[in-house]
Amino acid sequence: MTCRLIAALAALFALAHAQPPAEGEGPAAPPGDVLTVGVVSNPPYARREDDGTWQGLAVNVWRTAAEEAGLSYSLTEVPRGELTARVASGELDAGLPAVADPTMAAEVDYSFPFYTATLGIAEQRQSAVVKTALRLWSVEFGRIILYLSGLLLVIGAIIWLLERSSNGDQFHRSPLKGLGDGFWWAGVTLTTIGYGDKAPRSFLGRAVAMLWMLIGLAVSATLTAAVVSAMDLSSEGSTLSNVGDRSIGAAEGTGAYAYLDARGLDVRAMPSLEAGLRAVEEGELDLFVHNAPPLRVKANDMNLNLRINTTKADPEPVTIVLPKDSPIEETLDAAIIKRTTAPGWWDQVRKWMPEE
């Protein structure tokens, strides 16, 4: 009887001191459960090695976060295009890598993003001679020539008007020849060559000449900088703002295709990333646009001598997709934030991301 009384009192004591569950806190994943995590092969985010193991930035983030959260899991390969649907149906407990899609927000949740990718452009490499020729025919270089010619014509006309009466042997009286003389004089004076075949004699003419020589110092410096900038062969390649009339393609169904199509560009739909790169290599396509890191990795894997230019267009957050109201979401987010704010995080990013 005494033993029963003691047991009853102990039970009442335990109930009195029990803590109620925190409001709004979802149930944690049972320690014994093994999560099924779908992985799409998409280097450098995820790649299956020859020994069957998975490597890549997204896989590394998941492993670290799962270890931090004490989660048990198994990785299973999922075909591209099926990841989000299988997570939404509950077949998978998580999927990676995934790009946050606002249109799917009602069906799935996304983890805290661990990387932001932008679009890249693949194009054929050009020799220095070809690049130089193209720059000489560029709009920028043509604008420089036009502005400079206009300035020389104005200065030449002023000096001709001042010199035609008293210096007719060097600055002809006829407008056509006289303007030509003035244009020539303004040019050689600007470049400090000063052949001496033409020189102003009047007081006003010499005053204008002195002023033009002083102004010419600033004009020469500005002109040099403008020409160097226009002819810079080490500058970035094509951007999405200077496509012009070149043919451009993107893999059908990708964010790159949707981005280009929304901007009214005539985009050629390619069946895959590999097909798009091969089309550029063989000259069937001038430019191919895709998510920059996978584009660069695939070009390297295919041993293609293409130029890959990373743009700032269409930034996409790379995340892990989860079922709606997943019990591991908060724990996973906390672990990812801790990982991505750690001092050595960008060293890990550089390890997996291809060099620019």
C-alpha positions as CSV (number, residue, x, y, z in Angstrom):
1,M,0.0,0.0,0.0
2,T,2.8,2.3,0.9
3,C,4.6,1.6,-2.4
4,R,1.5,2.4,-4.4
5,L,1.1,5.7,-2.5
6,I,4.7,6.7,-3.2
7,A,4.3,5.8,-6.9
8,A,1.1,8.0,-7.2
9,L,2.8,10.9,-5.5
10,A,5.8,10.6,-7.9
11,A,3.5,10.6,-10.9
12,L,1.7,13.7,-9.7
13,F,5.0,15.5,-9.1
14,A,6.2,14.7,-12.6
15,L,3.0,16.0,-14.2
16,A,3.1,19.2,-12.1
17,H,6.6,20.0,-13.3
18,A,6.2,18.9,-17.0
19,Q,6.9,21.7,-19.6
20,P,4.1,22.3,-22.2
21,P,5.3,22.2,-25.8
22,A,6.4,25.5,-27.4
23,E,3.6,27.1,-29.4
24,G,3.9,26.8,-33.1
25,E,6.9,24.4,-32.9
26,G,6.6,21.6,-35.3
27,P,7.5,18.0,-34.3
28,A,11.1,17.1,-34.9
29,A,12.0,14.3,-37.2
30,P,12.1,11.1,-35.2
31,P,15.7,10.2,-34.5
32,G,15.3,6.7,-35.9
33,D,13.8,7.8,-39.2
34,V,16.0,7.8,-42.3
35,L,15.2,10.7,-44.7
36,T,15.0,10.0,-48.4
37,V,16.8,12.9,-50.2
38,G,16.6,13.2,-54.0
39,V,19.6,14.4,-55.9
40,V,19.7,15.7,-59.5
41,S,23.0,15.4,-61.2
42,N,23.9,19.0,-62.0
43,P,27.6,19.8,-61.5
44,P,29.0,21.8,-59.7
45,Y,26.1,21.6,-57.3
46,A,25.8,17.8,-57.4
47,R,27.8,15.1,-59.3
48,R,27.9,11.3,-58.9
49,E,31.4,10.1,-58.9
50,D,32.6,6.8,-60.4
51,D,32.6,5.1,-57.0
52,G,28.9,6.0,-56.6
53,T,29.4,8.8,-54.0
54,W,27.8,12.2,-54.5
55,Q,30.0,15.3,-54.4
56,G,29.3,19.0,-55.1
57,L,28.4,22.3,-53.4
58,A,24.8,21.4,-52.7
59,V,25.7,17.9,-51.5
60,N,28.4,19.3,-49.2
61,V,25.9,21.9,-47.7
62,W,23.3,19.1,-47.1
63,R,25.8,16.8,-45.5
64,T,27.1,19.5,-43.2
65,A,23.6,20.7,-42.3
66,A,22.3,17.2,-41.7
67,E,25.3,16.4,-39.4
68,E,24.7,19.6,-37.5
69,A,21.0,18.7,-37.1
70,G,21.6,15.1,-36.3
71,L,19.6,13.8,-39.3
72,S,19.9,10.3,-40.9
73,Y,19.4,10.2,-44.6
74,S,20.0,8.3,-47.8
75,L,20.7,9.9,-51.2
76,T,18.8,8.8,-54.3
77,E,19.2,10.0,-57.9
78,V,16.2,11.7,-59.4
79,P,15.8,12.6,-63.1
80,R,15.9,16.3,-64.0
81,G,12.5,17.8,-64.0
82,E,10.9,15.4,-61.4
83,L,12.6,16.6,-58.2
84,T,10.0,19.2,-57.1
85,A,7.0,17.1,-58.0
86,R,8.3,14.1,-56.1
87,V,9.1,16.3,-53.0
88,A,5.6,17.9,-53.2
89,S,4.0,14.5,-53.3
90,G,5.8,13.4,-50.2
91,E,7.8,10.7,-52.0
92,L,11.0,12.5,-51.0
93,D,11.8,14.2,-47.7
94,A,14.1,16.7,-49.5
95,G,15.6,17.4,-52.9
96,L,18.7,19.1,-54.1
97,P,19.9,21.2,-55.8
98,A,16.8,23.3,-56.4
99,V,16.1,26.8,-57.6
100,A,13.5,28.7,-55.6
101,D,10.4,29.0,-57.8
102,P,7.6,31.4,-56.6
103,T,5.0,29.5,-58.7
104,M,5.6,26.4,-56.5
105,A,5.4,28.2,-53.2
106,A,1.9,26.8,-52.4
107,E,3.1,23.2,-52.9
108,V,6.6,23.1,-51.5
109,D,9.0,25.0,-49.2
110,Y,12.5,26.0,-49.9
111,S,15.4,26.1,-47.5
112,F,17.6,29.2,-46.9
113,P,19.6,29.7,-50.1
114,F,23.3,28.8,-50.0
115,Y,24.3,30.3,-53.3
116,T,23.0,32.7,-55.9
117,A,23.7,31.9,-59.6
118,T,23.4,34.2,-62.6
119,L,23.3,33.5,-66.3
120,G,26.3,32.8,-68.3
121,I,27.0,33.1,-72.1
122,A,29.0,30.7,-74.1
123,E,30.5,31.9,-77.4
124,Q,33.5,31.0,-79.6
125,R,36.8,32.5,-78.7
126,Q,38.2,35.0,-81.2
127,S,41.8,35.7,-82.2
128,A,43.3,39.1,-81.3
129,V,43.3,40.1,-84.9
130,V,39.6,39.4,-85.3
131,K,38.8,41.2,-82.1
132,T,40.8,44.2,-83.2
133,A,39.0,44.3,-86.5
134,L,35.6,44.0,-84.8
135,R,36.5,46.8,-82.3
136,L,37.5,49.1,-85.2
137,W,34.0,48.6,-86.7
138,S,32.2,49.0,-83.4
139,V,29.7,51.7,-82.6
140,E,32.0,53.0,-79.7
141,F,35.0,53.5,-82.0
142,G,32.9,55.0,-84.7
143,R,31.4,57.5,-82.2
144,I,34.9,58.5,-81.1
145,I,36.0,59.2,-84.7
146,L,32.8,61.2,-85.4
147,Y,33.1,63.4,-82.3
148,L,36.8,64.0,-83.0
149,S,36.2,64.9,-86.7
150,G,33.5,67.3,-85.7
151,L,35.8,69.1,-83.2
152,L,38.7,69.3,-85.7
153,L,36.3,70.7,-88.4
154,V,35.1,73.4,-86.0
155,I,38.7,74.5,-85.0
156,G,39.8,74.2,-88.6
157,A,37.0,76.5,-89.8
158,I,37.8,79.1,-87.1
159,I,41.5,79.2,-88.1
160,W,40.6,79.4,-91.8
161,L,38.2,82.3,-91.3
162,L,41.0,84.2,-89.4
163,E,43.8,83.3,-91.8
164,R,42.3,83.3,-95.3
165,S,42.8,87.0,-96.0
166,S,46.4,87.4,-94.7
167,N,47.7,83.9,-95.2
168,G,46.1,82.7,-98.4
169,D,49.1,80.7,-99.5
170,Q,48.7,78.3,-96.6
171,F,44.9,78.6,-96.0
172,H,43.2,78.8,-99.4
173,R,40.5,81.3,-99.9
174,S,38.1,78.8,-101.5
175,P,35.8,77.2,-98.7
176,L,36.4,73.6,-99.8
177,K,40.2,73.8,-99.9
178,G,40.4,76.3,-97.0
179,L,38.4,74.1,-94.7
180,G,40.6,71.1,-95.7
181,D,43.7,73.2,-94.8
182,G,42.1,74.1,-91.5
183,F,41.1,70.6,-90.7
184,W,44.7,69.3,-91.5
185,W,46.2,72.0,-89.3
186,A,43.9,71.3,-86.4
187,G,44.8,67.6,-86.6
188,V,48.6,67.9,-86.7
189,T,48.5,70.5,-83.9
190,L,46.3,68.3,-81.7
191,T,48.7,65.4,-82.0
192,T,51.7,67.8,-81.4
193,I,53.3,66.7,-84.7
194,G,53.3,70.2,-86.1
195,Y,54.7,69.6,-89.6
196,G,55.2,73.3,-90.1
197,D,53.7,73.4,-93.6
198,K,50.8,75.5,-92.2
199,A,51.0,78.1,-89.4
200,P,48.8,81.1,-88.5
201,R,50.3,84.5,-89.0
202,S,47.7,86.9,-87.7
203,F,47.4,87.8,-84.0
204,L,44.0,86.3,-83.6
205,G,45.1,83.2,-85.5
206,R,48.1,82.7,-83.3
207,A,45.9,83.3,-80.2
208,V,43.5,80.6,-81.3
209,A,46.4,78.3,-82.1
210,M,47.9,78.7,-78.6
211,L,44.5,78.1,-77.0
212,W,43.9,75.0,-79.2
213,M,47.3,73.6,-78.2
214,L,46.4,74.0,-74.5
215,I,43.0,72.5,-75.0
216,G,44.6,69.7,-77.1
217,L,46.5,68.4,-74.1
218,A,43.2,67.6,-72.4
219,V,41.6,66.4,-75.6
220,S,44.6,64.0,-76.3
221,A,44.3,62.5,-72.8
222,T,40.6,62.0,-73.1
223,L,41.0,60.6,-76.6
224,T,43.7,58.2,-75.5
225,A,41.5,56.9,-72.6
226,A,38.5,56.5,-74.9
227,V,40.4,54.6,-77.6
228,V,42.0,52.3,-75.0
229,S,38.6,51.5,-73.5
230,A,37.0,50.9,-76.9
231,M,39.9,48.7,-78.1
232,D,40.4,46.8,-74.8
233,L,40.7,43.2,-75.9
234,S,40.8,41.9,-72.3
235,S,37.3,43.2,-71.5
236,E,34.3,40.9,-71.0
237,G,32.8,39.1,-73.9
238,S,29.2,39.3,-75.0
239,T,26.4,40.5,-72.6
240,L,22.7,40.1,-72.9
241,S,22.5,43.8,-73.8
242,N,24.8,43.6,-76.9
243,V,23.4,40.5,-78.6
244,G,22.6,42.4,-81.8
245,D,21.6,40.2,-84.7
246,R,23.6,37.2,-83.5
247,S,21.7,33.9,-83.0
248,I,21.1,33.0,-79.4
249,G,19.9,29.8,-77.8
250,A,19.0,28.3,-74.4
251,A,17.9,24.8,-73.2
252,E,14.1,24.5,-73.4
253,G,12.3,24.7,-70.1
254,T,15.1,26.4,-68.2
255,G,15.1,29.7,-66.4
256,A,17.5,31.0,-69.0
257,Y,15.0,30.3,-71.8
258,A,12.2,31.9,-69.9
259,Y,14.3,35.0,-69.2
260,L,15.3,35.6,-72.8
261,D,11.9,34.9,-74.2
262,A,10.3,37.3,-71.7
263,R,12.6,40.0,-73.1
264,G,11.5,39.5,-76.7
265,L,14.7,37.9,-77.9
266,D,14.4,35.4,-80.7
267,V,15.6,32.3,-78.7
268,R,16.4,29.0,-80.3
269,A,15.2,26.2,-78.0
270,M,17.9,23.5,-77.5
271,P,17.2,20.0,-76.2
272,S,19.9,20.1,-73.6
273,L,22.9,22.0,-72.2
274,E,25.3,19.7,-74.1
275,A,23.5,20.3,-77.4
276,G,23.6,24.0,-76.9
277,L,27.4,24.0,-76.3
278,R,28.0,21.7,-79.2
279,A,26.0,24.1,-81.5
280,V,28.2,27.0,-80.5
281,E,31.4,25.0,-81.0
282,E,30.3,24.0,-84.5
283,G,29.2,27.5,-85.5
284,E,25.5,26.7,-85.7
285,L,24.7,29.1,-82.9
286,D,26.5,32.3,-81.9
287,L,25.6,32.4,-78.2
288,F,24.2,29.9,-75.7
289,V,22.8,31.1,-72.4
290,H,22.5,28.9,-69.3
291,N,23.0,29.0,-65.5
292,A,26.7,30.1,-65.3
293,P,28.3,27.5,-63.0
294,P,26.9,24.4,-64.8
295,L,27.6,26.0,-68.1
296,R,31.2,26.5,-67.3
297,V,31.6,23.0,-65.8
298,K,30.0,21.3,-68.8
299,A,32.2,23.2,-71.3
300,N,35.2,22.0,-69.3
301,D,34.0,18.4,-69.2
302,M,33.4,18.4,-73.0
303,N,36.9,20.0,-73.6
304,L,35.4,22.8,-75.6
305,N,37.5,25.8,-76.3
306,L,34.7,28.3,-75.7
307,R,34.6,31.6,-73.9
308,I,32.1,31.6,-70.9
309,N,31.1,35.0,-69.7
310,T,29.3,35.3,-66.4
311,T,26.7,38.0,-66.4
312,K,24.7,39.6,-63.6
313,A,21.4,38.8,-65.2
314,D,18.6,36.7,-63.7
315,P,20.0,35.9,-60.2
316,E,18.6,32.5,-59.0
317,P,18.8,31.4,-55.4
318,V,20.1,27.8,-55.2
319,T,18.4,25.9,-52.3
320,I,17.1,22.6,-51.0
321,V,13.4,21.9,-51.7
322,L,11.3,20.5,-48.9
323,P,7.7,19.2,-48.6
324,K,5.2,21.8,-47.3
325,D,5.5,22.4,-43.5
326,S,8.4,20.0,-43.3
327,P,9.4,19.3,-39.7
328,I,13.1,19.6,-40.5
329,E,12.8,23.0,-42.3
330,E,13.7,25.3,-39.3
331,T,16.5,23.0,-38.1
332,L,17.9,22.8,-41.7
333,D,17.7,26.5,-42.2
334,A,19.6,27.2,-38.9
335,A,22.3,24.7,-39.9
336,I,22.6,26.2,-43.4
337,I,22.9,29.8,-42.1
338,K,25.5,28.7,-39.6
339,R,27.4,27.0,-42.4
340,T,27.2,29.8,-44.9
341,T,28.3,32.5,-42.4
342,A,31.3,30.5,-41.2
343,P,34.7,32.0,-41.9
344,G,35.8,29.2,-44.4
345,W,32.5,29.2,-46.4
346,W,33.8,31.0,-49.5
347,D,36.8,28.7,-49.6
348,Q,34.4,25.8,-49.9
349,V,32.5,27.7,-52.6
350,R,35.7,28.3,-54.6
351,K,36.5,24.6,-54.2
352,W,33.4,23.5,-56.1
353,M,32.7,26.5,-58.3
354,P,34.7,26.6,-61.6
355,E,37.1,29.4,-62.1
356,E,36.0,32.5,-64.0
